[in-house]
Protein backbone atom coordinates (compact mmCIF):
# COMPACT_ATOMS: atom_id res chain seq x y z
CA UNK A 1 0.00 0.00 0.00
CA UNK A 2 2.81 2.40 0.83
CA UNK A 3 4.43 1.59 -2.51
CA UNK A 4 1.24 2.50 -4.37
CA UNK A 5 1.08 5.86 -2.62
CA UNK A 6 4.73 6.62 -3.32
CA UNK A 7 4.23 5.67 -6.96
CA UNK A 8 1.20 7.98 -7.13
CA UNK A 9 3.08 10.93 -5.69
CA UNK A 10 6.09 10.21 -7.89
CA UNK A 11 3.83 10.32 -10.92
CA UNK A 12 3.67 14.08 -10.54
CA UNK A 13 0.78 16.18 -11.64
CA UNK A 14 -2.39 15.26 -13.44
CA UNK A 15 -2.53 15.05 -17.20
CA UNK A 16 -3.91 18.29 -18.63
CA UNK A 17 -6.00 16.55 -21.29
CA UNK A 18 -7.64 14.41 -18.59
CA UNK A 19 -8.75 17.56 -16.79
CA UNK A 20 -10.07 19.15 -20.00
CA UNK A 21 -11.82 15.89 -20.93
CA UNK A 22 -13.66 15.80 -17.62
CA UNK A 23 -14.60 19.48 -17.89
CA UNK A 24 -15.98 18.95 -21.43
CA UNK A 25 -17.90 15.92 -20.22
CA UNK A 26 -19.54 17.90 -17.44
CA UNK A 27 -20.09 21.03 -19.54
CA UNK A 28 -21.90 19.13 -22.28
CA UNK A 29 -24.93 18.69 -20.02
CA UNK A 30 -25.34 22.47 -19.86
CA UNK A 31 -24.41 23.03 -23.50
CA UNK A 32 -27.20 20.75 -24.75
CA UNK A 33 -29.57 23.64 -24.04
CA UNK A 34 -27.66 25.91 -26.45
CA UNK A 35 -28.51 24.68 -29.94
CA UNK A 36 -27.03 21.22 -29.46
CA UNK A 37 -23.51 22.40 -28.66
CA UNK A 38 -23.34 19.65 -26.07
CA UNK A 39 -22.84 17.11 -28.84
CA UNK A 40 -19.53 18.75 -29.83
CA UNK A 41 -18.46 18.96 -26.21
CA UNK A 42 -19.28 15.28 -25.78
CA UNK A 43 -17.15 14.37 -28.79
CA UNK A 44 -14.28 16.45 -27.38
CA UNK A 45 -14.63 14.76 -23.98
CA UNK A 46 -14.49 11.30 -25.52
CA UNK A 47 -11.54 11.99 -27.81
CA UNK A 48 -9.52 13.92 -25.24
CA UNK A 49 -10.21 11.27 -22.61
CA UNK A 50 -8.94 8.48 -24.85
CA UNK A 51 -5.82 10.46 -25.81
CA UNK A 52 -5.12 11.33 -22.18
CA UNK A 53 -5.44 7.69 -21.10
CA UNK A 54 -2.70 6.80 -23.57
CA UNK A 55 -0.52 9.69 -22.38
CA UNK A 56 -1.05 8.76 -18.73
CA UNK A 57 0.08 5.21 -19.45
CA UNK A 58 3.15 6.34 -21.43
CA UNK A 59 4.24 9.19 -19.14
CA UNK A 60 3.19 7.72 -15.77
CA UNK A 61 1.10 10.80 -15.00
CA UNK A 62 -1.91 11.13 -12.75
CA UNK A 63 -5.51 11.86 -13.70
CA UNK A 64 -6.66 8.43 -14.87
CA UNK A 65 -9.99 8.79 -13.04
CA UNK A 66 -10.69 12.15 -14.66
CA UNK A 67 -9.87 10.73 -18.09
CA UNK A 68 -12.23 7.79 -17.53
CA UNK A 69 -14.94 10.20 -16.36
CA UNK A 70 -14.48 12.23 -19.55
CA UNK A 71 -14.72 9.11 -21.72
CA UNK A 72 -17.85 7.88 -19.95
CA UNK A 73 -19.59 11.28 -19.95
CA UNK A 74 -18.60 11.91 -23.57
CA UNK A 75 -19.91 8.50 -24.62
CA UNK A 76 -23.19 9.10 -22.81
CA UNK A 77 -23.52 12.52 -24.42
CA UNK A 78 -22.93 11.14 -27.92
CA UNK A 79 -25.38 8.30 -27.32
CA UNK A 80 -27.95 10.77 -25.98
CA UNK A 81 -27.47 13.01 -29.01
CA UNK A 82 -27.95 10.13 -31.42
CA UNK A 83 -31.10 9.03 -29.58
CA UNK A 84 -32.43 12.60 -29.58
CA UNK A 85 -31.88 12.95 -33.32
CA UNK A 86 -33.53 9.58 -33.96
CA UNK A 87 -36.50 10.60 -31.82
CA UNK A 88 -36.90 13.92 -33.64
CA UNK A 89 -36.77 12.18 -37.02
CA UNK A 90 -39.32 9.56 -35.93
CA UNK A 91 -41.71 12.18 -34.55
CA UNK A 92 -41.28 14.35 -37.63
CA UNK A 93 -42.08 11.53 -40.00
CA UNK A 94 -45.09 10.31 -38.05
CA UNK A 95 -46.88 13.61 -38.50
CA UNK A 96 -48.46 13.28 -35.08
CA UNK A 97 -46.58 16.17 -33.57
CA UNK A 98 -48.48 19.43 -34.04
CA UNK A 99 -48.43 22.72 -32.27
CA UNK A 100 -51.84 24.10 -31.33
CA UNK A 101 -51.95 27.67 -30.15
CA UNK A 102 -55.29 28.80 -28.84
CA UNK A 103 -58.54 28.23 -30.71
CA UNK A 104 -57.63 28.57 -34.34
CA UNK A 105 -60.58 29.03 -36.66
CA UNK A 106 -63.06 30.30 -34.04
Secondary structure, DSSP 8 states (H G I E B T S, - for coil): -HHHHHHHHHT-SB-HHHHHHHHHHHHHHHHTTTTTHHHHHHHHHHHHHHHHHHHHHHHT-B-HHHHHHHHHHHHHHHHHHHHHHHHHHHHHHH-------S-TT-
